[in-house]
Amino acid sequence: MLDTDQLRSFLAIVDTGSFTRAAERINKTQSAVSMQMRRLEEQLGGPLFVKQGRGAKLSAEGEKLIDFARRMIQIEAGAMAALSRKGLKGHVKLGMPDDYAEVFLADILTRFGRRHPQVEITVVCEGSVELAAQVRDGALDIAMITDFDGMQGVELIREERLAFVALKTFEVDDSAPLPLALGSPKCQWRRIAEDALAGCPRATRGMFFSKNYSAVSAIVRAGLAATVLPIGMAGPDMRILGAEYGLPKLPLSRMGLIQAPGLASKETLALGEAIRATVGQLKQAA
């Protein structure tokens, strides 16, 4: 019999691309994940990963296991949802800016769905100011937002230094203005970047602006411009642009949770715990 916990660890490695990030996702140590993979390989009688430089890639056997593992996890969750008379069964309305959603939402809902497969979740993506207002008005149960001065009732769950980031292959001539792709005028990260650049000798130009992070991300991933992100949200294909580009060091950004006034439902409390467990390792990035 295959151990579904081992299969979850295997799929976490597949989805994140590394043992280290997989361990963070499933809240295990890297050594525990490695041990699970060794036991799974022993049980299946062959390697699931092969060395590639300093890392590892899936073997042919590992590639074959992916679909089976996903189906087994789905069947297990479906059985729990259909047969269990215990657990939560309500509905939660979650708010999250789309830049956070792109990086964190899948991991949050995966963690939450494993424990509470019968809970329905509606996700609304807006800016932090708009989401905070919707929470206060009761239109949303809970929201993950960027916390900044003047906001009330925000629980800090993570803080991380902002940085100018660009695709690893991005290049710009030292004599040319640095093109930037940024959020809307209400975006706190844009305001921080523009304030920092006001006294910076490096010439920059606003090339593209949008309230939708997917649009900003498309420009950045095309290698056309740099943007501003918390360091931990920059993917492996991105790099930090710092003093070598004449750019200033940016301050910390704070991520927080805000809940609707009154007594929160059990479903809302459980979703809050899933968000904290996924996102909430506080960082003081250099």
N, C-alpha and C positions, 0 to 999 in steps of 0.2 A: 504494500500500500504506500502510495506517495503521500508525504507530509505536506499539507496545504500551506503551512507556515513557511516551510522551505521554498515552496513554489512562489509565495509572495515575495520572499527575499530575492529569488531568482528574477522575477519580473521587475522588481525595483532596480536591480542592476541593469537589466535590459533597457528600462525606461530612462534612467538617469545617466547611463553610460559609464558609471564607475562604482566600485565597491564602497568608496568613502561616502559619496552622495546617497547611495542606496541605504547605507546604515543610518544616515541622518533622517531619511524619509520615513523609515520604519521604526525609528527610535531604538536601534540596537547598536552595539559596538561593531567596529569593522571586523574585529577578530571573531565575533559571534557569527557574522554573516559569512565570513570565509569558512568557518567550521561547518555551517549549514551546507555550503556549496560542496565541500569535500564529502560530506555524508551523502548528499544527493548524487554526486558523481559515483561514489562507491556503490550505491544502490542501483544506479542505472548501468554501471559497468563501463563507463567511458567519460572522457573529459567534456565538460560543457563550455570551457573557455580555454583559449590557447594564448600564450604570451605574444605580445606585439610591442616591441620596444620596452618602455617602462610600464606599460599597461597591459591590457588583455582584451581579446575580442572573442566573440562567440565562435565555437566550433560548429561543424556541420550538425552534430547531435544537439547542440544548444539551440541552433536555429529551428530544428524540428520540434523542440520541446515548447517553444513559445506559445503556439496556438493551443496545444493541449493544456498547458498551465492556465492560460486565460479562461478556457472553457470550464476547467475544474473549479477555479475560484468563483466564476459566475454561477455555476450550478450550486456550489455550497451556499453562496449568498441567497440564491433563489429559494433553496430549501428552507433556510432560516426564515426568510420573509413569509413563505407560504405556510409553514407549520408551527412556527413559534407563536405562542400566545402572550409572550412577554415582550418587553422592549417598547420603544417609542414609535408612534404611528402618526404624528401630527404633521404640521407644515411650518416652515420657517422662511421668512423673507430676509435675504442677505444682500447687503450693499457692499460694493467694492470697486474702486477705480479700475479701469481696464488694464492699466500697467501692472497692478498687483494681481489682477485676475490671470493675466497671461503667464505670470511666473509661479503663482502659488495656488490658484484655484483647483487645478486637477489633483494636486497632492492633498489639499484640504478635504475635498469631496471623496477621494479614495479612502482616506483615513476615517472619515465620518461614516461613509456608506458601509464599510465593513462591520461596524458596530451597530449601525442603525439603518438597515436597508429599507425599512418601510416609511421613513420620513421623507416627505416631499420638500424640495428646496427651490425657491424662486430667487434668481440672482439678478440684481439691478446694477448696471455699471454707469456711474456718473463721477463727477469730481467730488473731492472730499467735502467741500462746503455744502454742495447740494445734498450729498448723502447724510451729513450730520443733521441738516434741516429735516429730511424725511424721517430720520430716526426720532427726532424730537416730536414730530407731528404724528408718530405712530404708523406711518406708511411702511416703515421697515422695522423688523425686530432687532437687527444687529447689523453693524457695518464695520468693516476694516478700513481705516482712513489714515491720511497723513495728519499727524497731530502738530499743531503750531500754536503760537501765542494767541490767546483770545478764545480758544475752543474750550468748552466746558464739558466735564464728565467723561473725559477720554482716559481709558486705561492703557498705559504704555506697555507694549509687548515686545518691541524691538527698536533699536536705534543703530544707525549705520551711517558712515560718512558718505556724503554725495561726492560724485566725481564726474568729470567730463570723460565720456567713453565713445569709442568708435570701433568699427570693424578692424580686425587685425591688419587687413590689407589696405586700410585707409591711409592716404598720403595727401599732404598739401604743402605747397611751396612756402618756405619761411617768409617770403615777402608778400604772400597773398593772404587776404583775410580768411580766417577759419570759418567755414560754413557750419551753421548750427541748425538742428531740427528740434524744436521745443514745443511745449504744451500751450494751452490757452493762456490769456492774460491772468486768469484766476489760479493757474497752476503754481503751487508754492515752490516747486523745484525751479521753474522758470524764473520766478521772482528772485530767488536766492542766486541763481546763476547771473542774472542781469545786474544785480547789486554788486556782486563780486567782480564782474567784468568792467564795471563803471570806472574803477581805478586801475585797470590793468593795461599795460602798454601793448599787449598783443591785440592786433586788429581782428575783429570777428564780424560776421554778418549773419543776420537772421535769414536763413534760406527757406525754411518751411515751418509752419505753425499749424497745429491741430489739437483739438481737445481729445481726439482719439489716438491712443497710444499705438494701435495697430498701424495707423498711417505714418506716425513718426518712426516706428520701428522699421517699416518698409524702406524709408529713405535711408536710415542708418545702415541697414543690412545690405543695401545696394552700394554702400561705400561712398555715398554722396555727401554725408554730413556727420558731425558728431552730435551727441545729445548729453543730457544729464540724467544720471541714475544713481541710486544707492549701489555701492560697490558690489554687494552680494547679489544684486539683480542682473549684473552684467554677465552674459553667457560666456561659455568657453571660447567662442569665436570673436569675442570683444577684447579690447585692451584699454587701459587707463591712459588718458592724456594728461600729463602733469607739467612740471616745471620745464621739461625739455621743449614744450610747445609754448612756453611763456604764459601758461595758464595758472590762475590762483588756486590754492587749496580751498575746498569748500567745506562748510560745517556739517554737523550731523543732521540726518533726517530721522524723524521719530514716526514709527508706525504704531497705531493704537486701535483699540476696540471701543465702540460706543454702542450702548443698548438703549432700547426704548424705555421711557419712564414707566414705573410700576413693576409689578412682579413678573419676572421673565418666565416663560414656559420651560418645561424640562427639555424640550427640543432645542430651544434657543441656548440654554445653558450648555447642553451637550455640544452644539456647534461651536460655541465659544471656546470650549476646551479643545476641540479639534484644531481650531485656528491657532490657539496658543501653542499647542504641541507641534504644529507644523512650522509656524513662522517665528515663534516667540523666543528663540535663543537670543538673548540680548547681546549685541555686539558693540564694541567701541572700535570700529575699524580705523586703522591708521591712515 
